[in-house]
């Protein structure tokens, strides 16, 4: 698994949109993104820690390599 970069919530949402996800709803500082049956919750913070990002990608069923290419 490649090393995950430190990204903001906005950058993460933008990359997920490129991968076919769409924003379903937002509550406070958390955005729910969905693609078919898989989805994830993205915290809209200035920096998403790498552990949080790894869990988010696992929840969304997205490979780290594909996410990095979408950035």
C-alpha positions as CSV (number, residue, x, y, z in Angstrom):
1,X,0.0,0.0,0.0
2,X,1.5,3.4,-1.0
3,X,1.9,6.0,1.7
4,X,-1.2,8.2,2.0
5,X,-0.8,11.9,1.8
6,X,-2.2,14.4,4.3
7,X,-5.2,16.0,2.5
8,X,-8.0,18.3,3.5
9,X,-11.7,17.3,3.5
10,X,-12.3,19.3,0.4
11,X,-9.5,17.6,-1.5
12,X,-10.7,14.2,-0.4
13,X,-14.2,14.9,-1.6
14,X,-12.9,16.2,-5.0
15,X,-10.8,13.0,-5.5
16,X,-13.8,10.8,-4.5
17,X,-16.0,12.7,-7.0
18,X,-13.5,11.8,-9.7
19,X,-13.8,8.2,-8.7
20,X,-17.6,8.3,-9.2
21,X,-18.8,9.2,-5.7
22,X,-21.5,11.8,-5.2
23,X,-22.4,13.8,-2.1
24,X,-25.6,12.5,-0.6
25,X,-25.9,14.8,2.4
26,X,-24.0,16.8,5.0
27,X,-24.5,17.2,8.7
28,X,-22.2,19.7,10.4
29,X,-18.6,19.2,9.3
30,X,-19.2,15.6,7.9
31,X,-20.1,14.9,4.3
32,X,-21.6,11.5,3.3
33,X,-20.4,10.3,-0.1
34,X,-21.9,7.4,-1.9
35,X,-21.2,5.3,-5.0
36,X,-23.7,2.5,-5.5
37,X,-23.8,0.4,-2.3
38,X,-20.5,1.7,-1.0
39,X,-20.2,5.0,0.8
40,X,-18.1,6.8,3.4
41,X,-18.2,9.8,5.7
42,X,-15.6,12.5,5.0
43,X,-14.8,15.0,7.8
44,X,-14.4,18.5,6.4
45,X,-11.3,19.4,8.3
46,X,-8.2,21.3,7.2
47,X,-6.2,18.1,7.5
48,X,-7.4,14.5,7.6
49,X,-4.9,12.3,9.5
50,X,-3.5,9.3,7.5
51,X,-5.2,6.8,9.8
52,X,-8.6,8.4,9.4
53,X,-8.0,8.6,5.6
54,X,-7.1,4.9,5.5
55,X,-10.2,3.9,7.3
56,X,-12.3,6.2,5.1
57,X,-10.9,4.5,2.0
58,X,-11.5,1.1,3.4
59,X,-15.1,2.0,4.2
60,X,-15.5,3.3,0.6
61,X,-13.8,0.2,-0.9
62,X,-11.3,2.4,-2.7
63,X,-7.7,1.4,-3.2
64,X,-5.1,3.9,-2.0
65,X,-3.4,3.8,-5.4
66,X,-6.6,4.8,-7.1
67,X,-7.2,7.6,-4.6
68,X,-3.7,9.0,-5.0
69,X,-4.1,9.0,-8.8
70,X,-7.4,10.9,-8.5
71,X,-5.8,13.6,-6.4
